[in-house]
């Protein structure tokens, strides 16, 4: 394939929004979609709607919370659930370990390594979930750095809901967010560590500053454009070199029964297939 359109979208319950998601996939001509907050188990996932539209699905879902997935028109290989070192959260299990949540899934499509991520929210500064969020992100940065070092030349991207607004312009009001999560220095440092590990925001320079990806359902946040930019596609140098265009689909927040997030999309220009090329792995 000469090109590939990749997107990420926190769908906020795939069972509630399957028609909207599949309709958009076809309408936007998306090849690969990383989803977050699917909020279902594999037995509950609406595979039929995706398959009828020409998409295969890989997912990691444990219950009615969290959950991540990929839908792709191209074959997905090297499916990986969770990443090494990711901490758990909640009541200890019988062996004393903490439960691992459904927050990360990786696949390879057309030689491009992709991860769909739902970063912990953090709840409130000082909350155990906030500590968990920082530990989770630190483990992600370590794993990313190690993976990039072990696989030079392979296009790689982390995409999803990062629950961090790395710049002041990524929230509608810094005064409103004073003392809250998503904008605290430790969270922003954790986001910066991902960039230092070898990634870059491949969308930032291709969309207007202050264009958000999330608006709360309450208090007319969307009509007032009181949102946040917390959904990202972070790519390696090899991934970034393939990007030809990017956009944030703000209009998907409109209409009946929308998610509180909107899709983020990038277009890649891939090299023509050549069977004589050396194997990557």
C-alpha positions in Angstrom: 0.0 0.0 0.0 1.3 3.4 -0.9 -0.4 5.3 1.9 -2.1 4.6 5.2 -4.5 6.7 7.3 -4.2 6.1 11.0 -6.5 7.5 13.7 -7.0 7.4 17.5 -10.3 8.0 19.3 -11.5 7.6 22.8 -14.9 6.3 21.9 -16.3 6.3 25.5 -18.2 3.0 25.2 -18.1 1.2 21.8 -21.4 -0.5 22.4 -23.1 2.9 22.8 -21.4 4.4 19.8 -20.6 1.6 17.4 -22.8 3.1 14.6 -21.1 6.5 14.9 -17.6 5.0 15.0 -18.1 2.6 12.0 -19.9 5.3 10.0 -17.0 7.7 10.6 -14.4 5.0 9.8 -15.9 4.5 6.3 -16.7 8.1 5.7 -13.2 9.3 6.7 -11.5 6.4 4.8 -9.5 5.3 7.8 -7.2 2.3 7.5 -6.3 1.8 11.2 -8.1 3.1 14.3 -6.8 2.9 17.8 -9.7 3.1 20.3 -9.8 3.8 24.0 -12.4 3.4 26.7 -14.2 0.7 24.8 -15.7 -0.4 28.2 -16.5 -4.0 27.4 -15.1 -7.5 27.4 -14.3 -9.4 24.1 -17.6 -11.2 24.4 -19.5 -7.9 24.4 -17.6 -6.2 21.6 -19.8 -5.5 18.5 -17.5 -7.2 16.0 -20.1 -7.7 13.4 -20.5 -4.0 12.6 -16.8 -3.6 12.0 -16.5 -6.8 10.0 -19.3 -5.8 7.7 -17.5 -2.6 7.0 -14.3 -4.4 6.2 -12.4 -4.1 9.5 -10.8 -6.7 11.7 -10.6 -6.0 15.4 -8.0 -6.7 18.1 -8.9 -5.7 21.7 -8.0 -5.8 25.3 -11.0 -5.4 27.6 -11.6 -6.8 31.0 -14.9 -5.3 32.2 -17.1 -2.2 31.9 -14.1 0.2 32.6 -11.2 1.2 30.4 -10.4 -1.1 27.5 -8.4 -0.5 24.3 -8.7 -1.8 20.8 -7.6 -1.6 17.1 -9.8 -1.8 14.0 -7.9 -2.3 10.8 -8.6 -2.9 7.1 -5.0 -4.3 6.8 -3.7 -7.4 8.6 -2.5 -6.9 12.2 0.4 -8.9 13.5 2.5 -9.1 16.7 -0.5 -8.3 18.9 0.7 -7.5 22.4 -1.5 -6.8 25.4 0.0 -4.5 27.9 3.7 -3.4 28.0 6.5 -4.7 30.2 6.8 -3.1 33.6 3.3 -1.5 33.6 2.1 -1.2 37.2 -1.3 -2.5 38.4 -3.9 -0.7 40.5 -6.6 -1.7 43.0 -7.0 -4.3 45.7 -4.1 -6.8 45.8 -4.7 -10.2 44.3 -4.1 -13.4 46.2 -0.4 -13.4 45.2 0.0 -9.9 46.5 0.3 -8.3 43.1 -2.0 -5.5 41.9 -4.5 -6.0 39.0 -3.4 -4.9 35.6 -5.9 -2.7 33.9 -6.9 -2.8 30.2 -5.0 0.2 29.1 -2.5 -0.8 26.3 -2.5 -2.9 23.2 0.1 -3.0 20.4 -0.1 -4.2 16.8 2.0 -4.0 13.7 0.3 -2.9 10.4 2.2 -2.7 7.1 5.5 -2.6 9.0 4.4 0.2 11.4 4.3 -0.5 15.1 1.3 1.1 16.8 0.1 1.2 20.4 -3.4 2.3 21.5 -3.1 3.7 25.0 -5.5 4.9 27.7 -3.4 6.6 30.3 -4.8 6.6 33.9 -6.7 9.8 34.7 -5.1 10.5 38.0 -8.3 11.8 39.6 -6.8 14.3 42.0 -3.3 15.4 42.9 -2.1 13.3 45.8 -4.7 10.5 45.1 -3.3 7.0 44.8 -4.5 7.0 41.2 -2.3 10.0 40.6 0.8 8.2 41.8 -0.3 5.2 39.7 -0.6 7.5 36.7 3.0 8.8 37.1 4.4 5.2 37.6 2.5 4.0 34.6 3.9 6.7 32.4 7.4 6.2 33.7 7.2 2.5 32.8 5.9 3.5 29.4 8.8 5.8 28.8 11.3 3.1 29.8 9.7 0.5 27.6 9.5 2.9 24.6 13.2 3.8 24.9 14.2 0.2 25.1 11.9 -0.8 22.1 13.3 2.0 19.9 16.8 1.0 20.7 16.1 -2.6 19.9 14.3 -1.9 16.6 16.1 0.9 14.8 14.4 2.0 11.6 10.9 0.6 12.4 8.2 3.3 12.4 6.7 3.4 15.9 3.8 5.4 17.4 2.0 5.7 20.7 -1.5 7.1 20.3 -4.5 7.5 22.5 -5.9 9.4 25.4 -2.9 10.6 27.5 -4.9 12.5 30.0 -2.3 15.2 30.0 -2.3 18.7 28.5 1.4 19.4 28.0 1.0 23.1 27.2 -1.0 25.9 28.7 -2.6 26.4 25.3 -3.9 22.8 25.5 -6.6 23.8 28.0 -9.3 26.4 27.8 -8.3 28.0 31.1 -5.2 27.6 33.2 -6.9 29.5 36.0 -9.7 26.9 36.0 -7.2 24.0 36.1 -5.0 25.5 38.8 -4.2 22.7 41.4 -5.9 20.0 39.2 -4.6 17.0 37.4 -3.7 16.9 33.7 -1.6 20.1 33.9 0.5 19.5 37.0 4.3 19.7 36.5 4.9 16.0 37.3 2.4 15.0 34.6 3.9 17.3 32.1 7.4 16.1 33.0 6.1 12.5 32.4 4.8 13.5 28.9 8.1 15.2 28.2 9.9 12.0 29.1 8.1 10.2 26.3 9.5 12.9 23.9 13.0 12.5 25.4 12.7 8.7 24.8 12.6 9.4 21.1 9.1 10.5 20.1 7.5 13.6 18.8 4.0 15.0 18.5 3.4 14.5 14.8 0.1 16.4 14.8 1.1 19.6 16.7 2.6 21.6 13.8 -0.2 20.6 11.4 -3.2 21.8 13.3 -4.1 25.3 14.8 -2.9 26.0 18.3 -5.7 25.7 20.8 -7.7 23.1 18.9 -9.0 20.7 21.5 -9.8 17.0 21.4 -12.0 16.7 24.5 -14.9 18.6 26.0 -16.8 17.5 29.1 -20.5 16.8 28.7 -21.3 19.1 31.6 -21.9 22.9 31.7 -22.1 23.4 27.9 -18.3 22.9 27.6 -18.4 22.1 23.9 -20.6 25.0 22.7 -18.3 27.3 24.8 -15.2 25.5 23.4 -14.0 24.9 26.9 -12.0 21.9 26.1 -8.6 20.2 26.4 -6.1 18.7 24.0 -5.2 15.4 25.7 -5.3 13.0 22.7 -2.1 12.5 20.8 -0.1 10.6 18.2 3.5 10.5 19.3 5.8 9.0 16.7 9.4 8.0 16.3 11.6 9.8 13.8 11.0 7.0 11.3 7.2 7.4 11.8 7.3 11.2 11.7 9.2 11.1 8.4 6.2 9.2 6.9 3.6 11.7 8.0 2.1 13.8 5.2 -0.9 15.3 6.9 -2.8 15.4 10.2 -6.0 16.7 11.6 -8.4 16.8 14.6 -12.0 15.9 13.7 -13.8 18.5 15.9 -17.1 18.0 14.1 -17.4 14.5 15.6 -18.2 16.0 18.9 -21.5 17.3 17.4 -24.7 15.5 16.7 -26.6 12.8 18.6 -24.8 10.7 21.3 -21.2 11.8 20.6 -18.1 10.7 22.6 -16.6 13.5 24.7 -13.4 13.0 22.7 -12.9 13.4 18.9 -10.6 11.5 16.5 -7.0 12.6 15.8 -5.9 11.5 12.3 -2.5 11.2 10.5 -1.8 10.2 6.9 1.4 8.2 6.2 3.2 7.8 2.9 4.6 4.3 2.9 7.4 2.9 0.7 6.2 0.6 -2.1 6.4 -3.1 -1.1 9.6 -4.8 -2.2 10.0 -8.5 -1.4 13.7 -8.2 -1.8 14.0 -5.9 1.3 15.7 -7.4 4.3 13.4 -8.5 7.1 12.9 -6.0 9.9 12.7 -8.6 12.7 
